[in-house]
Amino acid sequence: MPTISSFVCAGSLALSALLASQTAMAQTPAIFKYADLELGRQLIADNNCNACHAKKFGGDGSAIYRPQGRLTNAGLLRGMVEQCNTTLNLSLFPEEVTAIAAVLNQSHYRHKD
């Protein structure tokens, strides 16, 4: 039979998880609020983004991600992904561009605006 302390512990864990998710959401730029991160990851893989970046920038391609560089906010980051979409004729839908940009923001840029 569960004890009171096990209920308190489970409640504390649930509250901690809720607060962590709320904090993460508060730090997500509005432009990425409803972005499908799993879709973004899949599109990055499907479109060989890393291979293209490696070809253009050398190494593993990560040199393209310069958080202190030109892409100083979430909107500019999304615009850069849209530029790749247009230049490479990827035919991505707007929500797909946003999903990719949201993944890049989460993993490299960490814009909060």
DSSP file (Angstrom, degrees, kcal/mol; ACC not computed):
  #  RESIDUE AA STRUCTURE BP1 BP2  ACC     N-H-->O    O-->H-N    N-H-->O    O-->H-N    TCO  KAPPA ALPHA  PHI   PSI    X-CA   Y-CA   Z-CA
    1    1 A M              0   0    0      0, 0.0     2,-0.0     0, 0.0     0, 0.0   0.000 360.0 360.0 360.0 131.9    0.0    0.0    0.0
    2    2 A P        -     0   0    0      0, 0.0     2,-0.2     0, 0.0     3,-0.0  -0.313 360.0-136.5 -65.2 145.6    1.4    3.4   -1.0
    3    3 A T     >  -     0   0    0      1,-0.1     4,-1.6    -2,-0.0     3,-0.2  -0.521  23.4-107.7 -95.7 167.8    2.4    5.7    1.9
    4    4 A I  H  > S+     0   0    0      1,-0.2     4,-2.4     2,-0.2     5,-0.2   0.885 120.0  56.7 -60.8 -38.8    1.8    9.4    2.2
    5    5 A S  H  > S+     0   0    0      1,-0.2     4,-2.5     2,-0.2    -1,-0.2   0.849 103.1  53.5 -65.5 -32.5    5.4   10.1    1.5
    6    6 A S  H  > S+     0   0    0     -3,-0.2     4,-2.4     2,-0.2    -1,-0.2   0.882 109.8  48.4 -69.1 -35.7    5.3    8.2   -1.8
    7    7 A F  H  X S+     0   0    0     -4,-1.6     4,-2.5     2,-0.2    -2,-0.2   0.908 112.4  48.5 -66.0 -41.8    2.3   10.4   -2.9
    8    8 A V  H  X S+     0   0    0     -4,-2.4     4,-2.4     2,-0.2    -2,-0.2   0.917 112.5  48.5 -63.6 -43.7    4.2   13.5   -1.9
    9    9 A C  H  X S+     0   0    0     -4,-2.5     4,-2.3     2,-0.2    -2,-0.2   0.929 112.7  47.4 -63.2 -46.0    7.3   12.4   -3.8
   10   10 A A  H  X S+     0   0    0     -4,-2.4     4,-2.3     1,-0.2    -1,-0.2   0.895 112.6  50.2 -62.8 -39.9    5.2   11.5   -6.9
   11   11 A G  H  X S+     0   0    0     -4,-2.5     4,-2.4     2,-0.2    -1,-0.2   0.889 109.4  50.8 -65.1 -39.6    3.5   14.9   -6.6
   12   12 A S  H  X S+     0   0    0     -4,-2.4     4,-2.5     2,-0.2    -2,-0.2   0.903 110.3  49.5 -64.8 -41.6    6.8   16.7   -6.3
   13   13 A L  H  X S+     0   0    0     -4,-2.3     4,-2.4     2,-0.2    -2,-0.2   0.918 111.6  48.7 -63.5 -43.4    8.2   15.0   -9.4
   14   14 A A  H  X S+     0   0    0     -4,-2.3     4,-2.3     1,-0.2    -2,-0.2   0.910 112.3  48.5 -63.5 -42.1    5.0   15.8  -11.4
   15   15 A L  H  X S+     0   0    0     -4,-2.4     4,-2.7     2,-0.2    -2,-0.2   0.903 110.4  51.5 -64.7 -41.4    5.2   19.5  -10.3
   16   16 A S  H  X S+     0   0    0     -4,-2.5     4,-2.3     2,-0.2    -2,-0.2   0.914 110.6  48.5 -61.5 -43.2    8.9   19.6  -11.2
   17   17 A A  H  X S+     0   0    0     -4,-2.4     4,-2.2     2,-0.2    -2,-0.2   0.908 111.9  49.5 -64.0 -42.0    8.2   18.2  -14.7
   18   18 A L  H  X S+     0   0    0     -4,-2.3     4,-2.3     2,-0.2    -2,-0.2   0.927 112.0  47.5 -62.7 -45.8    5.4   20.7  -15.2
   19   19 A L  H  X S+     0   0    0     -4,-2.7     4,-2.5     1,-0.2    -2,-0.2   0.883 110.9  52.0 -64.2 -38.6    7.6   23.7  -14.1
   20   20 A A  H  X S+     0   0    0     -4,-2.3     4,-2.3     2,-0.2    -1,-0.2   0.912 111.3  46.6 -64.3 -42.3   10.4   22.5  -16.3
   21   21 A S  H  X S+     0   0    0     -4,-2.2     4,-2.3     2,-0.2    -2,-0.2   0.881 112.4  50.5 -68.7 -36.3    8.1   22.3  -19.3
   22   22 A Q  H  X S+     0   0    0     -4,-2.3     4,-2.3     2,-0.2    -2,-0.2   0.899 110.4  49.7 -65.7 -40.6    6.6   25.7  -18.5
   23   23 A T  H  X S+     0   0    0     -4,-2.5     4,-1.4     2,-0.2    -2,-0.2   0.920 111.1  49.0 -63.6 -44.1   10.1   27.2  -18.2
   24   24 A A  H  < S+     0   0    0     -4,-2.3     4,-0.5     1,-0.2    -2,-0.2   0.902 112.2  48.6 -62.4 -41.0   11.1   25.7  -21.6
   25   25 A M  H >< S+     0   0    0     -4,-2.3     3,-1.0     1,-0.2    -1,-0.2   0.883 107.8  54.5 -67.1 -37.3    7.9   27.1  -23.2
   26   26 A A  H 3< S+     0   0    0     -4,-2.3    -1,-0.2     1,-0.3    -2,-0.2   0.796 109.1  49.3 -66.0 -27.4    8.5   30.5  -21.7
   27   27 A Q  T 3< S+     0   0    0     -4,-1.4    -1,-0.3    -3,-0.2    -2,-0.2   0.501  89.6  99.6 -89.7  -5.1   12.0   30.5  -23.3
   28   28 A T  S <  S-     0   0    0     -3,-1.0    84,-0.1    -4,-0.5     5,-0.1  -0.699  81.9-115.5 -84.0 126.9   10.7   29.5  -26.7
   29   29 A P    >   -     0   0    0      0, 0.0     3,-1.9     0, 0.0     4,-0.4  -0.293  23.8-117.4 -58.8 146.1   10.3   32.4  -29.2
   30   30 A A  G >  S+     0   0    0      1,-0.3     3,-1.3     2,-0.2     4,-0.3   0.839 113.6  63.0 -54.5 -36.2    6.7   33.0  -30.2
   31   31 A I  G 3  S+     0   0    0      1,-0.3    -1,-0.3    82,-0.1     3,-0.2   0.756 111.3  38.1 -62.4 -23.7    7.5   32.2  -33.8
   32   32 A F  G X  S+     0   0    0     -3,-1.9     3,-1.6     1,-0.1    -1,-0.3   0.307  82.6 111.0-107.7   7.0    8.4   28.6  -32.7
   33   33 A K  T <  S+     0   0    0     -3,-1.3    -1,-0.1    -4,-0.4    -2,-0.1   0.845  90.3  27.3 -54.1 -41.5    5.7   28.1  -30.1
   34   34 A Y  T 3  S+     0   0    0     -4,-0.3    -1,-0.3    -3,-0.2    -2,-0.1   0.193  89.6 136.8-108.2  15.6    3.8   25.5  -32.1
   35   35 A A    <   -     0   0    0     -3,-1.6     2,-1.0    63,-0.1     3,-0.1  -0.354  56.9-127.7 -67.2 142.1    6.6   24.1  -34.1
   36   36 A D     >  -     0   0    0     59,-0.3     4,-2.2     1,-0.2     5,-0.1  -0.787  24.1-172.4 -90.8  97.9    6.8   20.4  -34.5
   37   37 A L  H  > S+     0   0    0     -2,-1.0     4,-2.4     1,-0.2     5,-0.2   0.853  82.8  53.8 -64.1 -36.8   10.4   19.6  -33.4
   38   38 A E  H  > S+     0   0    0      2,-0.2     4,-2.2     1,-0.2    -1,-0.2   0.912 109.2  49.0 -65.4 -40.9   10.2   16.0  -34.4
   39   39 A L  H  > S+     0   0    0      2,-0.2     4,-2.7     1,-0.2    -2,-0.2   0.919 110.1  52.4 -61.5 -43.2    9.2   17.0  -37.9
   40   40 A G  H  X S+     0   0    0     -4,-2.2     4,-2.2     1,-0.2    -2,-0.2   0.912 109.4  48.3 -59.9 -44.4   12.0   19.5  -38.0
   41   41 A R  H  X S+     0   0    0     -4,-2.4     4,-1.9     1,-0.2    -1,-0.2   0.911 112.7  48.9 -62.3 -42.4   14.6   16.8  -37.1
   42   42 A Q  H  X S+     0   0    0     -4,-2.2     4,-3.1     1,-0.2    -2,-0.2   0.904 110.8  49.8 -65.3 -41.5   13.2   14.5  -39.7
   43   43 A L  H  X S+     0   0    0     -4,-2.7     4,-2.2     2,-0.2     6,-0.2   0.873 107.5  54.3 -66.2 -37.1   13.3   17.2  -42.4
   44   44 A I  H  <>S+     0   0    0     -4,-2.2     5,-1.9    -5,-0.2     6,-0.4   0.925 114.7  41.3 -60.8 -43.8   16.9   18.0  -41.5
   45   45 A A  H ><5S+     0   0    0     -4,-1.9     3,-1.3     1,-0.2    -2,-0.2   0.935 114.6  50.5 -68.8 -47.1   17.8   14.4  -42.0
   46   46 A D  H 3<5S+     0   0    0     -4,-3.1    -2,-0.2     1,-0.3    -1,-0.2   0.829 113.6  45.0 -62.5 -33.3   15.6   13.8  -45.1
   47   47 A N  T 3<5S-     0   0    0     -4,-2.2    -1,-0.3    -5,-0.2    -2,-0.2   0.313 105.4-125.8 -97.0   8.7   17.0   16.9  -46.9
   48   48 A N  T <>5 +     0   0    0     -3,-1.3     4,-2.0    -4,-0.2     5,-0.2   0.861  48.0 162.7  52.1  42.2   20.7   16.2  -46.0
   49   49 A C  H  ><S+     0   0    0     -5,-1.9     4,-2.5     1,-0.2     5,-0.2   0.908  70.8  51.7 -57.9 -44.5   21.1   19.6  -44.5
   50   50 A N  H  > S+     0   0    0     -6,-0.4     4,-2.5     1,-0.2    -1,-0.2   0.883 108.1  51.4 -64.0 -38.2   24.3   18.6  -42.6
   51   51 A A  H  > S+     0   0    0      2,-0.2     4,-2.1     1,-0.2    -1,-0.2   0.900 111.1  48.1 -65.1 -40.5   25.9   17.1  -45.8
   52   52 A C  H  X S+     0   0    0     -4,-2.0     4,-2.1     2,-0.2    -2,-0.2   0.923 112.5  48.5 -64.7 -44.7   25.2   20.4  -47.6
   53   53 A H  H  X S+     0   0    0     -4,-2.5     4,-3.0     1,-0.2     5,-0.3   0.901 111.0  50.6 -63.0 -41.0   26.6   22.5  -44.8
   54   54 A A  H  X S+     0   0    0     -4,-2.5     4,-2.2     6,-0.3     7,-0.3   0.899 110.1  50.5 -63.3 -40.4   29.7   20.2  -44.6
   55   55 A K  H  < S+     0   0    0     -4,-2.1    -1,-0.2     1,-0.2    -2,-0.2   0.891 118.9  37.0 -64.1 -39.9   30.3   20.7  -48.4
   56   56 A K  H  < S+     0   0    0     -4,-2.1    -2,-0.2    -5,-0.1    -1,-0.2   0.835 133.0  23.4 -81.4 -34.4   30.0   24.4  -48.1
   57   57 A F  H  < S-     0   0    0     -4,-3.0    -3,-0.2    -5,-0.2    -2,-0.2   0.438 101.9-127.0-117.6  -3.1   31.7   25.1  -44.8
   58   58 A G  S >< S+     0   0    0     -4,-2.2     3,-1.9    -5,-0.3     5,-0.4  -0.026  70.6  47.4  80.5 173.1   34.0   22.0  -44.4
   59   59 A G  T 3  S-     0   0    0      1,-0.3    -1,-0.2     2,-0.1    -2,-0.1  -0.267 128.2 -27.3  57.5-137.5   34.3   19.6  -41.5
   60   60 A D  T 3  S-     0   0    0     -3,-0.1    -6,-0.3    -7,-0.0    -1,-0.3   0.388  90.0-109.1 -90.4   3.9   31.0   18.4  -40.2
   61   61 A G  S X  S+     0   0    0     -3,-1.9     3,-1.5    -8,-0.3     4,-0.2   0.346  88.0 118.6  89.2  -6.6   29.3   21.5  -41.3
   62   62 A S  G >   +     0   0    0      1,-0.3     3,-1.6     2,-0.2    -3,-0.1   0.634  53.3  83.1 -71.3 -11.3   28.7   22.9  -37.9
   63   63 A A  G 3  S+     0   0    0     -5,-0.4    -1,-0.3     1,-0.3    -4,-0.1   0.733  79.1  69.1 -62.7 -19.7   30.8   26.0  -38.6
   64   64 A I  G <  S+     0   0    0     -3,-1.5     2,-1.1     1,-0.1    -1,-0.3   0.788  82.9  80.6 -67.4 -26.6   27.6   27.4  -40.2
   65   65 A Y    <   +     0   0    0     -3,-1.6    -1,-0.1    -4,-0.2     3,-0.1  -0.700  53.1 159.3 -88.4 100.3   26.1   27.7  -36.8
   66   66 A R    >   -     0   0    0     -2,-1.1     3,-2.9     1,-0.1     5,-0.4  -0.825  21.5-169.4-122.6  90.8   27.5   30.8  -35.2
   67   67 A P  T 3  S+     0   0    0      0, 0.0    -1,-0.1     0, 0.0    42,-0.0   0.764  89.6  49.8 -52.8 -27.5   25.2   32.0  -32.5
   68   68 A Q  T 3  S+     0   0    0     -3,-0.1     4,-0.1     2,-0.0    -3,-0.0   0.372 101.5  86.5 -91.3   5.8   27.0   35.3  -32.2
   69   69 A G  S <  S-     0   0    0     -3,-2.9    -4,-0.0     2,-0.2     0, 0.0   0.406 102.5 -50.1 -85.9-142.3   26.8   35.9  -35.9
   70   70 A R  S    S+     0   0    0      1,-0.2     2,-1.8     2,-0.1     3,-0.1   0.752 113.5  79.4 -70.9 -27.7   24.3   37.5  -38.3
   71   71 A L        +     0   0    0     -5,-0.4    -1,-0.2     1,-0.2    -2,-0.2  -0.550  53.2 159.2 -87.8  79.0   21.2   35.5  -37.1
   72   72 A T        +     0   0    0     -2,-1.8     2,-0.3    -4,-0.1    -1,-0.2   0.451  58.6  26.7 -88.0  -1.3   20.6   37.6  -34.0
   73   73 A N  S  > S-     0   0    0     -3,-0.1     4,-1.9    38,-0.1     3,-0.3  -0.973  85.0-100.7-153.1 169.0   16.9   36.7  -33.4
   74   74 A A  H  > S+     0   0    0     -2,-0.3     4,-2.5     1,-0.2     5,-0.2   0.844 117.4  55.8 -61.7 -36.9   14.5   33.9  -34.1
   75   75 A G  H  > S+     0   0    0      1,-0.2     4,-2.2     2,-0.2    -1,-0.2   0.898 107.7  48.0 -64.4 -40.6   12.9   35.6  -37.1
   76   76 A L  H  > S+     0   0    0     -3,-0.3     4,-1.9     2,-0.2    -1,-0.2   0.875 110.6  52.5 -67.5 -36.7   16.3   36.0  -38.9
   77   77 A L  H  X S+     0   0    0     -4,-1.9     4,-1.9     2,-0.2    -2,-0.2   0.938 110.3  47.1 -62.5 -47.0   17.0   32.3  -38.2
   78   78 A R  H  X S+     0   0    0     -4,-2.5     4,-2.3     1,-0.2    -2,-0.2   0.898 109.8  54.8 -62.0 -39.0   13.7   31.3  -39.8
   79   79 A G  H  X S+     0   0    0     -4,-2.2     4,-2.0     1,-0.2    -1,-0.2   0.863 105.5  52.1 -61.7 -37.1   14.4   33.6  -42.7
   80   80 A M  H  X S+     0   0    0     -4,-1.9     4,-2.1     2,-0.2    -1,-0.2   0.899 109.0  49.2 -67.0 -40.3   17.8   31.8  -43.3
   81   81 A V  H  X S+     0   0    0     -4,-1.9     4,-2.4     1,-0.2    -2,-0.2   0.900 110.3  51.8 -64.9 -38.9   16.1   28.4  -43.4
   82   82 A E  H  X S+     0   0    0     -4,-2.3     4,-2.6     2,-0.2    -2,-0.2   0.882 106.1  54.9 -63.2 -37.3   13.5   29.9  -45.8
   83   83 A Q  H  X S+     0   0    0     -4,-2.0     4,-3.2     2,-0.2     5,-0.3   0.923 108.4  47.4 -62.7 -43.3   16.5   31.1  -47.9
   84   84 A C  H  X S+     0   0    0     -4,-2.1     4,-2.6     1,-0.2     6,-0.2   0.924 111.0  52.9 -60.8 -43.5   17.9   27.6  -48.1
   85   85 A N  H  <>S+     0   0    0     -4,-2.4     5,-2.2     1,-0.2     6,-0.6   0.919 115.9  39.0 -57.0 -46.1   14.4   26.3  -48.9
   86   86 A T  H ><5S+     0   0    0     -4,-2.6     3,-0.8     3,-0.2    -2,-0.2   0.939 117.0  48.2 -71.8 -48.6   14.1   28.8  -51.8
   87   87 A T  H 3<5S+     0   0    0     -4,-3.2    -2,-0.2     1,-0.3    -3,-0.2   0.886 119.6  38.2 -61.5 -41.1   17.7   28.5  -53.1
   88   88 A L  T 3<5S-     0   0    0     -4,-2.6    -1,-0.3    -5,-0.3    -2,-0.2   0.410 105.1-127.2 -92.8   1.9   17.7   24.7  -53.1
   89   89 A N  T < 5 +     0   0    0     -3,-0.8    -3,-0.2    -4,-0.3    -4,-0.1   0.922  50.7 158.0  52.8  50.3   14.1   24.4  -54.3
   90   90 A L      < -     0   0    0     -5,-2.2    -4,-0.1    -6,-0.2    -1,-0.1   0.678  42.0-140.3 -78.5 -18.2   13.2   22.1  -51.4
   91   91 A S        +     0   0    0     -6,-0.6     2,-0.2     1,-0.2    -5,-0.1   0.850  37.4 169.4  60.2  37.6    9.5   22.9  -51.7
   92   92 A L        -     0   0    0    -10,-0.1    -1,-0.2    -7,-0.1    -2,-0.1  -0.566  33.9-121.5 -79.1 144.2    9.0   23.0  -47.9
   93   93 A F    >>  -     0   0    0     -2,-0.2     4,-2.1     1,-0.1     3,-0.9  -0.445  30.5-105.0 -76.1 158.1    5.8   24.3  -46.5
   94   94 A P  H 3> S+     0   0    0      0, 0.0     4,-2.3     0, 0.0     5,-0.2   0.871 121.9  52.4 -54.5 -40.2    6.0   27.3  -44.1
   95   95 A E  H 3> S+     0   0    0      1,-0.2     4,-1.8     2,-0.2   -59,-0.3   0.795 108.2  52.3 -69.1 -25.4    5.3   25.1  -41.1
   96   96 A E  H <> S+     0   0    0     -3,-0.9     4,-2.3     2,-0.2    -1,-0.2   0.891 108.3  49.8 -74.2 -40.5    8.1   22.8  -42.2
   97   97 A V  H  X S+     0   0    0     -4,-2.1     4,-2.5     1,-0.2    -2,-0.2   0.927 112.3  48.7 -60.3 -44.6   10.5   25.8  -42.5
   98   98 A T  H  X S+     0   0    0     -4,-2.3     4,-2.5     1,-0.2    -2,-0.2   0.890 108.9  53.1 -63.0 -40.4    9.5   26.9  -39.0
   99   99 A A  H  X S+     0   0    0     -4,-1.8     4,-1.9     2,-0.2    -1,-0.2   0.917 110.8  46.4 -62.4 -43.9   10.0   23.3  -37.6
  100  100 A I  H  X S+     0   0    0     -4,-2.3     4,-2.4     1,-0.2    -2,-0.2   0.939 113.3  48.7 -63.4 -47.1   13.5   23.2  -39.0
  101  101 A A  H  X S+     0   0    0     -4,-2.5     4,-2.5     1,-0.2    -2,-0.2   0.875 108.7  54.2 -62.0 -37.3   14.3   26.6  -37.6
  102  102 A A  H  X S+     0   0    0     -4,-2.5     4,-2.3     2,-0.2    -1,-0.2   0.895 108.4  48.9 -64.5 -39.9   12.9   25.7  -34.2
  103  103 A V  H  X S+     0   0    0     -4,-1.9     4,-2.5     2,-0.2     5,-0.2   0.931 112.2  48.3 -63.8 -45.7   15.2   22.7  -34.0
  104  104 A L  H  X>S+     0   0    0     -4,-2.4     4,-2.5     1,-0.2     5,-1.6   0.881 111.4  51.0 -62.6 -37.7   18.2   24.8  -35.0
  105  105 A N  I  <>S+     0   0    0     -4,-2.5     5,-3.2     3,-0.2    -1,-0.2   0.926 112.2  46.5 -64.7 -43.0   17.2   27.3  -32.4
  106  106 A Q  I  <5S+     0   0    0     -4,-2.3    -2,-0.2     1,-0.2    -1,-0.2   0.885 122.1  34.8 -66.3 -39.1   16.9   24.7  -29.7
  107  107 A S  I  <5S+     0   0    0     -4,-2.5    -2,-0.2    -5,-0.1    -1,-0.2   0.728 136.9   5.1 -92.6 -22.3   20.2   23.0  -30.6
  108  108 A H  I  <5S+     0   0    0     -4,-2.5    -3,-0.2    -5,-0.2    -2,-0.1   0.718 126.8  34.1-128.4 -45.5   22.5   25.9  -31.6
  109  109 A Y  I   < -     0   0    0     -5,-1.6    -4,-0.2   -43,-0.1    -3,-0.2   0.893  63.8-163.1 -94.1 -42.9   21.1   29.4  -31.3
  110  110 A R      < +     0   0    0     -5,-3.2     2,-0.1    -6,-0.2    -4,-0.1   0.848  18.7 178.1  59.8  39.2   18.9   29.5  -28.2
  111  111 A H        -     0   0    0      1,-0.1    -1,-0.2   -38,-0.1   -38,-0.1  -0.465  17.3-167.5 -67.1 144.4   17.1   32.7  -29.1
  112  112 A K              0   0    0    -84,-0.1   -82,-0.2    -2,-0.1    -1,-0.1   0.439 360.0 360.0-111.8  -4.5   14.4   33.7  -26.6
  113  113 A D              0   0    0    -84,-0.1   -83,-0.2   -83,-0.0   -82,-0.1   0.425 360.0 360.0 -99.9 360.0   12.7   36.4  -28.6
